[in-house]
């Protein structure tokens, strides 16, 4: 499990439930490393501001991380983390590597109107 204050996805069933129960979802699939931690920190910081978005993390090395790693949108990714944005269970945006506050909020604002 990742050491964040985000919702942790710990099974394929939990992943499915989050997508089913929430219209707008941002999932960061990574490790506790220098490229991933800043993304988790941004997510934790804006979680209260974006109450209409479910924020979650997923450990890249877990057995169930294939739910993110095998997405067609992530097939060419080389850098961690893999960050995927879902609307109504469908991928609307996927990014890899570090993202700052402006990049994350820009994607959220563009894809998940309040």
Helices and strands as residue ranges (DSSP letters): E 7-8, H 12-21, E 24-30, H 37-46, E 54-59, G 63-65, H 66-69, G 72-74, E 82-87, E 90-96, H 101-111
